[in-house]
Amino acid sequence: MKRILLLAVLLLFHFVTPAWAVDPDEKLKNPALELRAERLGDGLRCLVCQGESIEQSNAGLAKDIRVIVRQRIMEGETNAQIKRYLVSRYGDFILLDPPFQDRTLVLWLGPFALLLVGLLGAGGYLRRRSRSPTPPTPLTAEEKRRLDGVMRQGGA
C-alpha cells in the first residue's frame, strides 16, 4: 500500500509544471509576442528576489517590469532596445547573464582568483606538512647521565 501511495505522489510531482508568476491579465493577445516577452523576461533578474527571473517572481517590482517589457514589445521595440532601457534604469544587475566588461571583470574573474589562492594555500600547507622534520640531535654524555639518574629515582 505504501508503495502505491509513493508511486502516486512521485507521478503527481512528475507531471506538475512550475507555476509561472505572470497573471493572465498581463499576457499579450498575440501568442508569438507573448512567447517573445516570456523569453526576454527569462533573462531578466527580479530585483527583489534576485535568484529568480521576472517571469518566475511574484514580487510587485517584477510584475511592473513584466508590464514594461510587454508595453515596449507592443510599441514595436526590439529585445535589444528593451534591454538597453532596463539596464539604463536598473543597471547591469537586472540581467541574469551580465556582460563581460571592465567594470564587471572582478565579478567574472573573482571566483577563479579565490579558487587559485585557495589551491596555492592548500598546496603550500601540504608541502610544509609533508617535509620530514629534522632528526633530533643525540643526547650528550652529560644529558644521558642526568636522564638515567632521573629514571632511577622514579621521576619519569
Secondary structure as UniProt FT lines:
FT   HELIX           2..15
FT   TURN            24..26
FT   HELIX           31..42
FT   STRAND          44..45
FT   TURN            47..49
FT   TURN            54..56
FT   HELIX           60..74
FT   TURN            75..76
FT   HELIX           79..90
FT   HELIX           92..94
FT   HELIX           102..104
FT   HELIX           105..130
FT   HELIX           141..153
//
